[in-house]
Amino acid sequence: MSPQEQAMRRTIVGSFAAGVSAVVFFGLIAPLAMQSGLTVRDAFASTMEQSQPVIQPLDVEAIEARLADADRAMNAMRASTDDEMAMLERLSR
């Protein structure tokens, strides 16, 4: 089969696949999406009672303590690898 025939066959198959996809989308998926879209819109229109805040208040002191612990751990790890990093710098020159 020549390259021109292969290109024509790919074009025909691609066109057929695009047509089938369009038929499936507009025939099956689009009506279902429209129907579920109306249901979601109706759900948003209903009222909702809220018993507690959606976003809980932040405990700033606990967050700062965790950050300080992480900073201390990072500095300790960095201090334990200073010799190795210095040797790598010397070797990379």
N, C-alpha and C positions, 0 to 999 in steps of 0.2 A: 504494500500500500504506500502510495507516495505521500510526502509531507503535506501536500495540498489536500489530499483526501482525508488525512488524519485531522487537519485543522478544521475541515468542513464538518467532519463527524463530531468533533469536540464542540463546535458551535451549535450544531443541532441538538446534541445531548444537553448542553448547558441551557439552551433556550427552552427545551422541554422541561428540564428540572425547575427553571425559574417559573414557568407557567404553572406547573403542578404546585409549587410552593405558594404562589399567589392565590390559587384556587383554595388551597387548604387554609391559608391565613384568612382570607376574606369570607370563606364559607363556614369555618369552624371556630377559629381562634378569636376573630374580631367580635362576633356576637357574644361569646362567653366573656370577653373582656368588658364589653359594654354592660352586660348584665351585672357582673361583679362590681364594676365601677359605680353603678347606681346603688348597689347594696352598701358599699363603703361610704358613699356620700350620705346615705340615710343614717348610717351608724355615727358619722361625725355630727349629725344634726341633733342627736340625742344628748341630754344632759348627763353629767357624771358627778357623783358625790365623791369628794376627795377627803379621806380621813387623816392623811399625813402629807407633809410636803413631798413633792416629787424628787427634789434634790435635797439630800440631807446636808446639814451644815458641816463644814470642814473643821476638823480638830487641828488647828494650825500648830499647836505645841507638839503634838504627836508627829506631824509631818516634819517639822524642823528637827526633832530628835532623831527620826529615821535618816534624814539627810545628813545630820552630823555623824551618826554611826557609819553611814556609807562613806563619808568623806574620810573618817579616821581609818576605816578598813582599806580604802584606796591608797591613802598615804603610807600605810604599813606595807601593803603589797609593793608599792612603788619603791620604798626604801629597801625591801628585801631583794629587788631585782636591779638596783642601781649598778652594782658591780658588773653584772652580765651585760647591761645596756652599754656601759662604758667600754667593755671589751668589744662588743659588736661595732660600736662607732670607730674604735681603733682599727678593727679588721676591715671595715668597709672603705677606709680611705685609700 
